[in-house]
Amino acid sequence: MMTRSGLPLVALLVLAWAALGVSCGESGPATQPCKTDNECTLPQLCGADGLCAAPAAADEGKACKHDSHCKSGACLDLAPDDAKVTPVCVQRCDETSACSTAGNTCAPTVVRGVASGSADTLAAVCVASAGGGALHLGERCSVDGDCSDGICEGGRCTRLCANACPEPYECTKATLSRKSLALEHDICTLAPALSVAELGSVTTPAAGVTSPLTFDIPAGVSSFVLVAIDDDLKQVGIAKLEAPDGTVLVDLSAPDTTPTRSAPYIGMSSVLIPGGDDPKAKMQSGTYKVWLQTYEPDLSKLNPVDGELERVFVVSRRWGKRGGLVDLNLHFSPGTGLTAATAPGDSYVKTALATLDAFYRRDLGVALGTVKYFDLTAAEDTASKLDQVHAICKAFSKPGDHQNAINVYIIKSLTFAGGISGGIPGGPGLYGHIASGIVVRQEGNASVMGRLMAHEIGHHLGLFHTSSPGAAAGSVDALSDTPSCAAGTQVESCPDYRNMMFPQFPASGGISFSAAQADVARGSPWLYETRYPEACGAGTYAVDVAAVRFGSGSTANGSNVLEGSCGGASKNERVHIFRTTTRFDKLTVSVTANGFAPVVYVRRDKCTDTAAEIACQMGEADKALDVELTSVEPGALYIVVDGGDGDYTLSISE
């Protein structure tokens, strides 16, 4: 076959291959001689043999000029502001576990590609830790170098994440910014202290609900509060609550026979589980059944009426399962002479709060956390009707820093009671509702004011009156160590007169909570703690006690990885971090453990390093153990409570 040129087609094909520099039998194009890289076309470089060729892919950190030169597939300039920096092979990442080089962390970094005209971008890449900061995930920070993970975002140490974060943090979307550049990436952020499960709305016919509402409580939950809301402000009651094993926990038809109490209230009803010390009222996982009812809005009787509960939900403690701190929002009406601006330094307010805090620390194993102050208007100076109390709670409640603060409204005059709590317990996380908080009258004596707040906040945590002669059945607690007062007894002669939850407690002299009351309060979902995960290695955390120099909880909920020089092997422990910028000549760490002999040891700056231990002492069950530390330099003290399973309290004093 001939072509127009007169040459055979085969001859033309041979000429075409020759034009490409390939002869018969060759496997690729001819290499180009070179003396410098500039004589080659990327990704080829000038090799040692003087020929242009693509180099073997290099490891992370090696110099490069093209993405294909790197095993990671990324050749980037990590310091684009510095023209002298040589681009290197970089590993892109979504979390630190994806970084293959030891000591590297996955961090947002300003980078520039090696192609001509490449712009600066913010990317997640593996880089050497930014300064090896000492602060743990969640601690307050100023710059990236403060944090052990090398990322300070929003004033808190965080880390990049792909799916999961250590409890109590969760992986959430965020926009990170550095040098006016932005990166959309998931980071570890603190989860809400409360876990809320919405159960929907429920119709409540006067004849009674035939089919119960059911809800599941997963394993590991230490306590929960069931809350039912009626926007029409009928009286709401938990008519019956049945545990997974069939135990009837609440029964309003026979309220004095059940191991748990629940009080009907206007617009809301709630119940805390576990809310008593009867073994039958113990916490269980599984499916609960509840029958709900609406009644006429008259607290003196239970007359069922048709209704609908617009919202029913379950609030569980997400973490910090025993003890902890309680946040308060204090609101002042003008007639009290107190204002949000002056309250923090006011001697009356300081004495009242100190009285409240002292009772709670000593008896309940609970301390005040963050306290904030707000103003009411002159219209709230006096409340002579329950409707006025409800209006205050609905209009002024605020969630607080941890989304779980108890609002206390201090007004000049409450004509029909010393104080009113919106439910027993109050609904954790419930704001903008008529039951959102506690209204109390101002007492002339600051210490009495502290006692009154301790009593009413006790209701909000889940504590009922110890006795109430003439009150409705089921309106007092079911605890074994709080005796009731018989009707007709002189108030001062009642056996529970000096219990903080007696309805007419004394204004002076000895007064206290009982052990069973403390057990109920320590489990309340209103309480929280600030913890930093993995502060002492994988699977451990440290509870921050620097702000109020107090901690409490249960070692049963701790880890089992540490041991002090004086004991603690094979026992669960809880770690507390006291970080300070101040030098102390002496600090005393006092620990009281309930039911076990504590082992308390302290390490300076390095939690997992046994050589960093500066003190270790063994104590006795139910007795205070004082560990004295001298010449305490600025830094972090890791205080470990070890030696057994049980509740404990820890305090630090100068």
C-alpha positions as CSV (number, residue, x, y, z in Angstrom):
1,M,0.0,0.0,0.0
2,M,1.4,3.4,-1.0
3,T,0.6,6.9,0.4
4,R,0.5,10.2,-1.4
5,S,4.1,10.9,-0.6
6,G,5.0,7.7,-2.3
7,L,6.3,6.1,0.9
8,P,4.8,3.0,2.3
9,L,2.6,3.4,5.5
10,V,5.1,1.3,7.5
11,A,7.9,3.7,6.6
12,L,5.9,6.6,7.8
13,L,5.4,5.0,11.2
14,V,9.1,4.3,11.6
15,L,9.8,7.9,10.9
16,A,7.2,9.0,13.5
17,W,8.9,6.9,16.2
18,A,12.3,8.3,15.2
19,A,11.0,11.8,15.7
20,L,10.1,11.0,19.3
21,G,13.7,9.8,19.9
22,V,12.7,6.2,20.3
23,S,14.2,3.4,18.3
24,C,13.0,-0.1,18.0
25,G,13.6,-2.1,21.1
26,E,13.8,0.9,23.5
27,S,11.4,1.2,26.5
28,G,11.1,4.9,27.0
29,P,12.2,8.4,25.9
30,A,15.9,9.3,25.8
31,T,17.2,11.1,28.9
32,Q,18.5,14.6,28.6
33,P,22.0,15.5,29.6
34,C,22.2,18.2,32.3
35,K,24.6,20.0,34.7
36,T,22.0,21.7,36.9
37,D,18.4,21.1,37.9
38,N,17.4,24.2,36.0
39,E,18.2,22.3,32.7
40,C,15.5,19.7,33.6
41,T,11.7,20.0,33.5
42,L,10.0,19.2,36.9
43,P,9.4,16.7,38.3
44,Q,12.8,15.6,36.8
45,L,16.0,16.8,38.4
46,C,19.6,16.6,37.3
47,G,21.0,13.3,38.7
48,A,24.5,12.3,39.7
49,D,25.0,10.7,36.3
50,G,24.4,14.0,34.6
51,L,21.0,13.1,33.2
52,C,17.5,14.5,33.9
53,A,15.4,12.0,35.8
54,A,12.6,11.9,38.4
55,P,14.2,11.3,41.9
56,A,13.0,8.6,44.3
57,A,10.2,9.7,46.6
58,A,11.7,11.1,49.9
59,D,10.7,10.8,53.5
60,E,8.9,13.5,55.5
61,G,11.2,16.5,56.3
62,K,13.5,16.0,53.3
63,A,14.1,18.8,50.8
64,C,11.9,18.7,47.7
65,K,10.9,20.8,44.6
66,H,7.8,18.9,43.5
67,D,4.9,17.0,45.2
68,S,6.0,13.8,43.5
69,H,9.4,14.0,45.2
70,C,7.7,13.1,48.5
71,K,6.3,9.8,49.7
72,S,3.5,12.0,51.3
73,G,2.7,13.6,48.0
74,A,3.1,17.1,49.5
75,C,6.1,19.4,49.0
76,L,5.4,22.7,50.9
77,D,7.1,25.7,52.3
78,L,6.3,25.7,56.0
79,A,7.6,29.3,56.6
80,P,6.5,31.3,53.5
81,D,7.5,34.6,55.2
82,D,11.1,33.5,55.1
83,A,12.5,33.4,51.5
84,K,15.5,31.3,52.6
85,V,13.5,28.3,53.8
86,T,13.7,25.3,51.5
87,P,10.5,23.5,50.8
88,V,10.3,20.0,52.4
89,C,8.2,16.9,52.2
90,V,5.2,17.4,54.5
91,Q,2.5,15.0,55.7
92,R,-1.0,16.3,55.5
93,C,-3.3,15.1,58.4
94,D,-6.7,15.2,60.1
95,E,-5.5,14.4,63.6
96,T,-2.2,13.8,65.4
97,S,-2.6,10.0,65.3
98,A,-2.2,10.3,61.5
99,C,1.4,11.7,61.9
100,S,4.0,9.1,61.4
101,T,7.0,11.0,62.8
102,A,7.4,10.8,66.6
103,G,7.0,14.1,68.3
104,N,5.0,15.7,65.5
105,T,1.5,17.0,66.0
106,C,-1.3,17.8,63.5
107,A,-1.7,21.5,63.6
108,P,-3.1,24.4,61.4
109,T,0.0,25.8,59.6
110,V,0.5,28.5,57.0
111,V,2.0,26.9,54.0
112,R,2.9,27.7,50.4
113,G,3.2,25.3,47.5
114,V,6.3,25.2,45.4
115,A,4.6,25.9,42.0
116,S,5.2,29.4,40.6
117,G,2.6,31.8,41.9
118,S,1.3,29.6,44.7
119,A,-0.5,31.5,47.4
120,D,-0.3,31.0,51.1
121,T,-2.9,28.7,52.6
122,L,-3.8,27.4,56.0
123,A,-3.6,23.6,56.1
124,A,-3.6,20.8,58.6
125,V,-0.1,19.3,58.4
126,C,2.2,17.3,60.7
127,V,4.8,19.6,62.3
128,A,7.0,19.5,65.3
129,S,5.1,20.4,68.5
130,A,4.9,24.2,68.8
131,G,7.1,24.7,71.9
132,G,6.1,21.6,73.8
133,G,3.7,23.5,76.0
134,A,2.6,22.1,79.4
135,L,-1.1,22.9,79.2
136,H,-3.5,20.0,78.6
137,L,-6.5,19.7,76.3
138,G,-9.1,22.1,77.7
139,E,-6.9,24.4,79.8
140,R,-6.9,28.1,79.3
141,C,-4.1,29.4,77.0
142,S,-2.9,32.5,75.2
143,V,-0.8,31.1,72.2
144,D,-0.3,27.8,70.5
145,G,3.0,27.2,72.2
146,D,1.2,27.1,75.6
147,C,-0.5,23.8,74.7
148,S,0.9,20.2,74.7
149,D,-1.0,19.7,71.4
150,G,0.3,22.9,70.0
151,I,-3.1,24.5,69.3
152,C,-4.7,27.4,71.3
153,E,-8.2,28.2,69.9
154,G,-10.7,30.5,71.6
155,G,-8.5,30.8,74.7
156,R,-8.5,27.0,75.3
157,C,-6.0,24.3,74.3
158,T,-7.5,22.0,71.7
159,R,-6.5,19.5,69.1
160,L,-7.6,18.7,65.5
161,C,-9.8,15.6,65.3
162,A,-11.3,13.3,62.6
163,N,-14.0,11.5,64.5
164,A,-13.6,11.2,68.3
165,C,-12.1,13.0,71.2
166,P,-11.5,11.9,74.8
167,E,-14.4,12.3,77.2
168,P,-15.8,14.9,78.0
169,Y,-14.8,16.5,74.7
170,E,-16.4,16.0,71.3
171,C,-15.3,16.4,67.7
172,T,-17.1,19.5,66.3
173,K,-16.8,21.7,63.2
174,A,-14.8,24.9,63.6
175,T,-13.2,27.7,61.6
176,L,-9.5,28.2,62.6
177,S,-7.7,31.3,61.6
178,R,-4.0,32.2,61.4
179,K,-2.5,35.3,59.7
180,S,-5.9,36.2,58.2
181,L,-6.2,32.7,56.6
182,A,-9.0,30.3,57.5
183,L,-9.2,26.5,57.7
184,E,-12.4,24.6,58.2
185,H,-11.6,21.6,60.4
186,D,-13.1,19.6,63.3
187,I,-11.6,20.3,66.7
188,C,-12.1,18.9,70.2
189,T,-14.5,21.0,72.1
190,L,-16.0,20.6,75.6
191,A,-19.3,18.7,75.5
192,P,-22.2,20.1,77.5
193,A,-22.2,18.9,81.1
194,L,-25.7,17.6,80.6
195,S,-27.0,15.0,78.3
196,V,-30.6,15.7,77.3
197,A,-32.9,13.2,75.7
198,E,-36.2,14.6,74.4
199,L,-39.2,12.3,74.8
200,G,-41.8,14.5,73.0
201,S,-45.2,15.6,74.0
202,V,-47.8,13.5,76.0
203,T,-51.6,13.8,76.2
204,T,-52.9,13.5,79.7
205,P,-56.7,12.7,79.9
206,A,-58.4,13.2,83.3
207,A,-59.3,9.5,83.3
208,G,-55.6,8.7,83.4
209,V,-53.0,7.6,80.8
210,T,-53.4,3.9,79.9
211,S,-50.1,3.3,78.1
212,P,-47.0,4.5,79.8
213,L,-44.3,6.6,78.2
214,T,-41.0,4.6,78.0
215,F,-37.4,5.7,77.9
216,D,-34.1,4.0,78.1
217,I,-31.2,4.8,80.4
218,P,-27.9,3.4,79.1
219,A,-25.2,1.7,81.2
220,G,-22.8,4.1,82.9
221,V,-25.3,6.8,83.7
222,S,-25.0,7.6,87.5
223,S,-28.1,9.8,87.8
224,F,-30.9,11.4,85.9
225,V,-33.8,13.8,86.3
226,L,-37.0,13.3,84.4
227,V,-38.8,16.6,83.7
228,A,-42.4,17.1,82.4
229,I,-43.5,20.6,81.2
230,D,-47.0,22.0,80.7
231,D,-47.1,25.4,79.0
232,D,-50.8,25.9,80.0
233,L,-49.6,26.0,83.7
234,K,-51.7,23.2,85.0
235,Q,-50.3,21.3,87.9
236,V,-48.1,18.5,86.6
237,G,-47.5,15.2,88.4
238,I,-45.4,12.1,87.8
239,A,-48.3,9.7,88.7
240,K,-46.2,6.6,88.6
241,L,-42.6,5.7,87.7
242,E,-41.4,2.1,87.3
243,A,-37.8,1.0,87.1
244,P,-36.5,-1.6,84.6
245,D,-36.7,-4.4,87.2
246,G,-40.4,-3.5,87.9
247,T,-39.8,-1.6,91.1
248,V,-42.4,1.2,91.5
249,L,-40.2,4.2,92.4
250,V,-43.0,6.8,92.5
251,D,-46.7,6.4,93.0
252,L,-48.9,9.5,93.7
253,S,-51.8,7.2,94.7
254,A,-49.7,5.9,97.6
255,P,-46.9,8.4,97.9
256,D,-45.6,7.4,101.4
257,T,-45.0,3.8,100.3
258,T,-42.4,4.3,97.5
259,P,-38.6,4.7,97.9
260,T,-38.5,7.9,95.9
261,R,-40.4,11.2,96.1
262,S,-41.7,13.4,93.4
263,A,-43.6,16.6,94.0
264,P,-46.3,17.9,91.7
265,Y,-45.8,21.6,90.8
266,I,-47.4,24.3,88.6
267,G,-46.3,23.9,85.0
268,M,-43.6,21.3,85.8
269,S,-42.9,18.1,87.7
270,S,-39.6,16.3,88.1
271,V,-37.9,13.4,89.8
272,L,-34.3,12.6,90.6
273,I,-33.1,9.0,90.2
274,P,-31.6,7.8,92.5
275,G,-33.3,10.2,95.0
276,G,-33.1,8.1,98.1
277,D,-31.0,5.6,100.1
278,D,-33.5,2.7,99.9
279,P,-31.7,-0.2,98.0
280,K,-34.9,-0.5,95.9
281,A,-34.2,3.0,94.6
282,K,-30.8,2.2,93.2
283,M,-29.7,3.4,89.8
284,Q,-30.5,1.0,87.0
285,S,-29.9,1.0,83.3
286,G,-32.6,-0.2,80.9
287,T,-36.2,0.8,80.1
288,Y,-38.2,2.9,82.5
289,K,-42.0,3.4,82.4
290,V,-43.7,6.6,83.4
291,W,-47.3,7.6,83.7
292,L,-47.9,11.4,83.7
293,Q,-50.9,13.4,84.8
294,T,-52.2,17.0,84.8
295,Y,-54.2,18.5,87.6
296,E,-56.0,21.7,88.5
297,P,-53.5,24.4,89.2
298,D,-54.2,24.2,93.0
299,L,-51.2,22.9,95.0
300,S,-53.5,22.0,97.9
301,K,-55.1,19.1,96.0
302,L,-54.7,16.7,93.1
303,N,-57.8,16.9,90.9
304,P,-57.0,15.4,87.5
305,V,-58.0,17.3,84.3
306,D,-57.5,16.8,80.6
307,G,-54.2,18.3,79.4
308,E,-51.1,18.0,77.3
309,L,-47.5,18.1,78.3
310,E,-45.7,19.9,75.6
311,R,-42.2,18.7,76.6
312,V,-41.0,15.7,78.5
313,F,-37.2,15.1,78.7
314,V,-34.5,13.3,80.6
315,V,-31.4,15.0,81.8
316,S,-28.4,12.8,82.7
317,R,-25.0,13.7,84.2
318,R,-22.5,13.3,81.3
319,W,-19.4,13.2,83.4
320,G,-18.2,13.9,87.0
321,K,-20.5,11.3,88.4
322,R,-20.3,12.2,92.1
323,G,-19.8,15.5,93.8
324,G,-18.3,18.5,92.2
325,L,-19.2,22.2,92.0
326,V,-22.5,24.1,91.6
327,D,-22.7,27.4,89.7
328,L,-25.0,30.2,90.9
329,N,-26.5,33.3,89.3
330,L,-27.5,35.7,92.0
331,H,-30.1,38.3,91.1
332,F,-30.9,41.3,93.3
333,S,-33.9,43.6,93.4
334,P,-33.2,47.3,94.1
335,G,-34.9,47.2,97.5
336,T,-32.3,44.9,98.9
337,G,-29.6,47.6,98.5
338,L,-27.5,45.1,96.5
339,T,-26.5,45.4,92.9
340,A,-24.6,43.3,90.4
341,A,-21.8,45.8,90.4
342,T,-21.3,46.0,94.2
343,A,-22.2,42.4,95.2
344,P,-18.8,40.8,94.6
345,G,-17.2,43.1,97.2
346,D,-20.2,43.5,99.5
347,S,-19.6,42.1,103.0
348,Y,-23.2,40.9,103.3
349,V,-23.0,38.9,100.1
350,K,-19.6,37.5,100.9
351,T,-20.7,36.3,104.3
352,A,-23.9,34.8,103.0
353,L,-22.0,32.9,100.3
354,A,-19.2,31.8,102.7
355,T,-21.9,30.4,105.0
356,L,-23.6,28.5,102.2
357,D,-20.2,27.2,100.9
358,A,-19.0,26.1,104.3
359,F,-22.1,24.0,104.9
360,Y,-22.0,22.4,101.5
361,R,-18.3,21.6,101.6
362,R,-18.5,20.1,105.1
363,D,-21.7,18.1,104.8
364,L,-22.5,17.5,101.2
365,G,-19.0,17.3,99.6
366,V,-20.1,20.1,97.2
367,A,-18.6,23.6,96.7
368,L,-19.6,26.8,94.9
369,G,-18.2,27.1,91.5
370,T,-18.7,30.2,89.3
371,V,-21.0,32.9,90.9
372,K,-22.3,35.6,88.7
373,Y,-24.4,38.7,89.7
374,F,-27.4,40.4,88.0
375,D,-29.9,43.1,88.7
376,L,-33.7,42.8,88.9
377,T,-36.1,45.8,88.5
378,A,-38.1,47.6,91.2
379,A,-41.1,45.6,90.1
380,E,-39.5,42.5,91.6
381,D,-38.9,44.0,95.1
382,T,-42.0,42.3,96.5
383,A,-43.8,39.1,95.7
384,S,-47.1,38.4,97.5
385,K,-48.5,35.7,95.1
386,L,-47.1,32.6,93.5
387,D,-47.7,34.1,90.1
388,Q,-45.2,36.9,90.8
389,V,-42.6,34.3,91.8
390,H,-43.2,32.5,88.6
391,A,-42.9,35.7,86.5
392,I,-39.5,36.4,88.0
393,C,-38.2,33.0,87.3
394,K,-39.4,33.0,83.7
395,A,-38.2,36.5,82.9
396,F,-34.7,36.6,84.4
397,S,-33.2,33.1,84.3
398,K,-29.8,32.6,82.7
399,P,-27.8,29.4,81.9
400,G,-24.4,30.5,83.2
401,D,-20.9,29.6,82.0
402,H,-21.4,25.9,82.1
403,Q,-25.0,26.1,80.9
404,N,-26.2,24.7,84.2
405,A,-26.3,27.5,86.8
406,I,-29.0,27.7,89.5
407,N,-30.7,31.1,89.5
408,V,-31.3,32.6,92.9
409,Y,-33.5,35.7,93.0
410,I,-33.0,37.7,96.2
411,I,-35.9,40.2,96.7
412,K,-36.8,42.6,99.4
413,S,-40.0,40.9,100.5
414,L,-41.6,37.5,99.9
415,T,-44.7,37.7,102.0
416,F,-45.9,34.0,102.1
417,A,-42.6,32.1,102.5
418,G,-38.9,32.4,103.2
419,G,-38.1,30.9,99.8
420,I,-39.7,29.1,96.9
421,S,-37.8,26.5,94.8
422,G,-39.0,25.8,91.3
423,G,-39.4,22.1,91.7
424,I,-37.7,19.3,93.7
425,P,-35.4,18.9,92.0
426,G,-35.1,21.9,89.8
427,G,-35.0,21.0,86.1
428,P,-31.3,21.0,85.1
429,G,-30.9,23.1,82.0
430,L,-34.4,24.5,82.1
431,Y,-34.4,28.2,81.5
432,G,-37.1,30.8,80.6
433,H,-39.7,28.8,82.6
434,I,-41.7,29.6,85.7
435,A,-39.8,26.9,87.6
436,S,-36.4,28.2,86.5
437,G,-34.8,29.1,89.8
438,I,-35.3,30.0,93.4
439,V,-36.9,33.1,94.9
440,V,-35.9,34.1,98.4
441,R,-36.5,37.0,100.7
442,Q,-33.6,39.0,102.0
443,E,-32.8,38.2,105.6
444,G,-31.4,40.9,107.9
445,N,-28.5,38.7,109.0
446,A,-26.1,37.6,106.3
447,S,-25.4,34.2,107.9
448,V,-29.2,33.5,108.1
449,M,-29.3,34.4,104.4
450,G,-26.6,31.8,103.7
451,R,-28.6,29.2,105.6
452,L,-31.8,30.1,103.7
453,M,-30.0,29.8,100.3
454,A,-28.5,26.5,101.4
455,H,-31.9,25.1,102.2
456,E,-33.6,26.2,99.0
457,I,-30.7,25.2,96.8
458,G,-30.9,21.9,98.6
459,H,-34.4,21.5,97.2
460,H,-33.1,22.3,93.7
461,L,-30.5,19.5,94.1
462,G,-33.2,17.1,94.9
463,L,-33.7,17.2,98.7
464,F,-37.1,17.3,100.3
465,H,-38.1,18.5,103.7
466,T,-37.3,16.1,106.5
467,S,-40.8,16.5,108.0
468,S,-43.7,18.8,107.6
469,P,-46.5,18.3,110.1
470,G,-49.9,18.6,108.4
471,A,-48.4,18.6,104.9
472,A,-49.6,16.3,102.1
473,A,-48.5,12.7,102.0
474,G,-45.3,12.2,100.0
475,S,-44.1,15.8,100.6
476,V,-41.2,14.8,102.9
477,D,-38.1,12.7,102.1
478,A,-37.8,8.9,102.2
479,L,-34.3,8.9,103.7
480,S,-33.5,6.5,106.5
481,D,-31.4,8.9,108.6
482,T,-33.8,12.0,108.7
483,P,-36.4,11.4,111.5
484,S,-39.8,13.1,111.0
485,C,-41.5,15.3,113.5
486,A,-44.9,14.2,114.8
487,A,-47.8,16.5,114.4
488,G,-48.4,18.7,117.4
489,T,-44.7,18.7,118.5
490,Q,-43.1,22.0,119.6
491,V,-40.9,23.0,116.7
492,E,-37.7,23.3,118.8
493,S,-38.4,19.8,120.1
494,C,-38.6,18.1,116.7
495,P,-35.8,15.5,116.2
496,D,-34.9,17.0,112.9
497,Y,-35.1,20.7,114.0
498,R,-31.4,21.1,113.4
499,N,-31.4,19.5,110.0
500,M,-30.9,22.0,107.1
501,M,-33.9,20.6,105.3
502,F,-36.3,21.0,108.3
503,P,-39.0,23.5,107.0
504,Q,-38.4,25.9,110.0
505,F,-34.7,25.4,110.6
506,P,-33.0,27.5,113.3
507,A,-31.4,30.8,112.4
508,S,-28.4,30.2,114.8
509,G,-26.6,27.3,116.5
510,G,-25.7,23.9,115.1
511,I,-27.3,22.8,111.9
512,S,-26.3,20.2,109.3
513,F,-27.2,17.8,106.4
514,S,-27.4,14.1,107.0
515,A,-25.2,11.5,105.3
516,A,-28.1,10.2,103.2
517,Q,-28.9,13.8,102.1
518,A,-25.3,14.2,101.1
519,D,-25.5,11.0,99.1
520,V,-28.5,12.3,97.1
521,A,-27.0,15.8,96.6
522,R,-23.6,14.5,95.3
523,G,-25.4,12.6,92.5
524,S,-27.3,15.6,91.3
525,P,-27.0,16.5,87.6
526,W,-26.7,20.2,88.7
527,L,-23.1,19.5,89.7
528,Y,-20.1,19.5,87.4
529,E,-16.3,19.4,87.5
530,T,-13.6,20.7,85.1
531,R,-11.5,17.9,83.9
532,Y,-8.6,17.6,81.5
533,P,-8.4,14.2,79.7
534,E,-5.2,12.2,79.3
535,A,-3.4,14.6,81.6
536,C,-1.8,11.6,83.2
537,G,-1.5,9.3,80.2
538,A,-4.1,7.6,78.0
539,G,-7.3,6.7,79.9
540,T,-6.7,9.2,82.8
541,Y,-7.8,12.7,83.5
542,A,-7.1,15.4,86.0
543,V,-9.8,17.5,87.8
544,D,-9.0,21.2,88.0
545,V,-9.1,22.3,91.6
546,A,-7.2,25.6,91.3
547,A,-10.2,27.9,91.1
548,V,-11.9,27.0,94.4
549,R,-9.2,24.8,95.9
550,F,-11.7,22.0,96.3
551,G,-12.5,18.7,94.7
552,S,-14.8,15.8,95.4
553,G,-16.0,12.6,93.7
554,S,-15.7,8.9,93.9
555,T,-12.5,6.9,93.2
556,A,-14.8,4.2,91.9
557,N,-15.1,6.3,88.8
558,G,-11.4,6.8,88.4
559,S,-8.6,4.9,86.7
560,N,-6.2,2.3,87.9
561,V,-2.8,3.2,86.4
562,L,-0.9,5.1,89.1
563,E,0.8,4.1,92.3
564,G,2.4,6.2,95.0
565,S,5.6,5.3,96.9
566,C,3.6,4.7,100.0
567,G,0.8,2.6,98.4
568,G,-2.2,2.7,96.0
569,A,-1.2,-0.4,93.9
570,S,-4.2,-2.1,92.2
571,K,-6.6,0.5,93.5
572,N,-8.6,3.1,91.6
573,E,-7.4,6.7,91.8
574,R,-8.5,10.2,90.9
575,V,-6.1,12.9,89.9
576,H,-6.4,16.6,90.6
577,I,-4.4,19.4,89.1
578,F,-3.5,22.6,91.1
579,R,-1.7,24.9,88.7
580,T,-0.4,28.1,90.2
581,T,1.8,31.0,89.2
582,T,2.4,31.9,92.8
583,R,5.0,30.5,95.2
584,F,3.8,29.2,98.5
585,D,5.9,28.7,101.6
586,K,3.4,26.0,102.7
587,L,0.2,24.3,101.4
588,T,-1.9,21.8,103.2
589,V,-3.9,19.2,101.2
590,S,-6.7,17.8,103.3
591,V,-8.5,14.6,102.1
592,T,-11.4,12.8,103.8
593,A,-12.4,9.5,102.3
594,N,-15.7,7.8,103.1
595,G,-15.4,4.1,103.9
596,F,-11.8,3.6,102.7
597,A,-8.3,4.5,103.9
598,P,-6.9,7.0,101.4
599,V,-3.4,7.1,99.9
600,V,-2.6,10.6,98.9
601,Y,0.5,11.4,96.8
602,V,1.6,14.6,95.1
603,R,3.8,15.0,92.0
604,R,5.2,18.2,90.7
605,D,4.8,19.1,87.0
606,K,5.0,15.5,85.7
607,C,2.0,13.4,86.6
608,T,3.3,10.1,85.4
609,D,6.8,10.4,86.6
610,T,7.4,8.7,89.9
611,A,10.6,10.6,90.4
612,A,8.5,13.8,90.5
613,E,6.7,12.7,93.7
614,I,7.1,15.2,96.5
615,A,4.8,13.7,99.1
616,C,3.0,10.4,99.9
617,Q,0.9,9.6,103.0
618,M,-1.6,7.0,104.0
619,G,-4.7,7.9,106.1
620,E,-7.7,6.3,107.9
621,A,-11.2,5.9,106.6
622,D,-13.6,8.8,107.5
623,K,-10.8,10.9,109.1
624,A,-9.2,13.9,107.6
625,L,-5.7,13.3,106.2
626,D,-3.5,16.4,106.0
627,V,-0.5,16.4,103.6
628,E,1.8,19.4,104.1
629,L,3.8,20.7,101.2
630,T,6.6,23.3,101.7
631,S,8.3,25.6,99.3
632,V,5.8,25.1,96.5
633,E,7.2,26.8,93.4
634,P,5.0,28.0,90.5
635,G,3.8,25.2,88.2
636,A,1.5,22.3,88.4
637,L,0.8,19.9,91.4
638,Y,-0.8,16.6,90.6
639,I,-2.7,15.5,93.7
640,V,-3.7,11.8,93.6
641,V,-6.4,10.3,95.8
642,D,-5.9,6.5,95.8
643,G,-6.3,3.5,98.0
644,G,-9.9,2.3,97.6
645,D,-13.4,2.8,96.2
646,G,-15.7,5.5,97.6
647,D,-16.6,9.1,97.9
648,Y,-14.0,11.7,99.1
649,T,-13.5,15.4,99.5
650,L,-10.2,17.3,98.9
651,S,-9.4,20.9,99.9
652,I,-6.2,23.0,99.7
653,S,-5.3,25.7,102.1
654,E,-2.4,28.0,102.7
